[in-house]
Amino acid sequence: MIWLLEELGATYEIRPVSIFRPMTGEGQGDPANPHPDKRVPALVHDGRLLAESVAIVLYLLDAFPQAGLAPAPADRRRGIISPGSRGMSPNWSQSCLPAWLANWRDRRRSSATMTR
Ligand SMILES: N[C@@H](CCC(=O)N[C@@H](CS)C(=O)NCC(=O)O)C(=O)O
């Protein structure tokens, strides 16, 4: 999630929390964690709490349209960034999506340069 906040140019604060580690049985949910299941990630933006990484990524892309990282929701090309779309799974938010967003932004920048 941090990579996306950086790409968007967002101002953010990271609040580390402890979590339960199901693989080892170690750790425990942090009462200070706003996530309803005490997992990570969770995002609080403008008083809204978001959980689930896919929901957070899509929310952030729409909240910072000026970054030009993804097609607008009404754009017919928007579907390509859906987690289930061809070529976007299984590591949607970790590998496929960052590469696709960078490509989209760079292509938009170069076409803007060419039309000037
Ligand atoms: N589907 C969730 C999964 C979140 C999740 O399971 N996160 C792990 C860390 S990678 C966690 O917080 N585990 C603690 C627990 O299961 O209580 C998402 O994508 O946000």
The ligand as an SDF file (V2000), in Angstrom:
LIG
                    3D

 20 19  0  0  0  0  0  0  0  0999 V2000
   -7.9810  -10.0510    2.2990 N   0  0  0  0  0  0  0  0  0  0  0  0
   -7.2760   -9.1760    3.2070 C   0  0  0  0  0  0  0  0  0  0  0  0
   -6.2310   -9.9960    3.9450 C   0  0  0  0  0  0  0  0  0  0  0  0
   -5.6090   -9.1930    5.0630 C   0  0  0  0  0  0  0  0  0  0  0  0
   -4.7100  -10.0820    5.9150 C   0  0  0  0  0  0  0  0  0  0  0  0
   -5.0180  -11.2540    6.1640 O   0  0  0  0  0  0  0  0  0  0  0  0
   -3.5940   -9.5070    6.3770 N   0  0  0  0  0  0  0  0  0  0  0  0
   -2.6970  -10.2590    7.2210 C   0  0  0  0  0  0  0  0  0  0  0  0
   -1.2730   -9.7490    7.0850 C   0  0  0  0  0  0  0  0  0  0  0  0
   -0.6600   -9.9480    5.4510 S   0  0  0  0  0  0  0  0  0  0  0  0
   -3.1330  -10.0720    8.6630 C   0  0  0  0  0  0  0  0  0  0  0  0
   -3.4440   -8.9590    9.0550 O   0  0  0  0  0  0  0  0  0  0  0  0
   -3.1520  -11.1610    9.4360 N   0  0  0  0  0  0  0  0  0  0  0  0
   -3.5230  -11.0780   10.8080 C   0  0  0  0  0  0  0  0  0  0  0  0
   -4.6710  -12.0070   11.1590 C   0  0  0  0  0  0  0  0  0  0  0  0
   -4.9930  -12.9050   10.3640 O   0  0  0  0  0  0  0  0  0  0  0  0
   -5.2570  -11.8160   12.2460 O   0  0  0  0  0  0  0  0  0  0  0  0
   -6.6520   -8.0080    2.4380 C   0  0  0  0  0  0  0  0  0  0  0  0
   -6.2590   -8.2050    1.2930 O   0  0  0  0  0  0  0  0  0  0  0  0
   -6.6080   -6.8990    2.9810 O   0  0  0  0  0  0  0  0  0  0  0  0
  1  2  1  0
  2  3  1  0
  2 18  1  0
  3  4  1  0
  4  5  1  0
  5  6  2  0
  5  7  1  0
  7  8  1  0
  8  9  1  0
  8 11  1  0
  9 10  1  0
 11 12  2  0
 11 13  1  0
 13 14  1  0
 14 15  1  0
 15 16  2  0
 15 17  1  0
 18 19  2  0
 18 20  1  0
M  END
$$$$
